[in-house]
Amino acid sequence: MSELKVAEDGRYLGGEIPFGYTLWGDRLVEIPAELDACVTAIRLVRQGKHYPEIAVSVRQEHGVELSQRQFDSLLESVYRRYGPL
């Protein structure tokens, strides 16, 4: 996994594009269903749920596939920014 690099003016410079975003030209844009899925996943982690159950809930509630790798990256990002859940 390579670290996301974004210029001060918001242009994408490289690295792994996080779950919930995609490239549009040279800019990252939000994917609302995926960002909603992130909120659901975090809520379920706080409730003590584990990835298999979270993946099913995210698929059912948001129609989004959340891979184990994406889930792990999401939690790593949340932990880095906010500390333990």
Beta strands, then each sheet from edge to edge (+ up, - down):
strand 1: 5-6
strand 2: 12-14
strand 3: 21-24
strand 4: 27-30
sheet 1: 1+ 2-
sheet 2: 3+ 4-
end
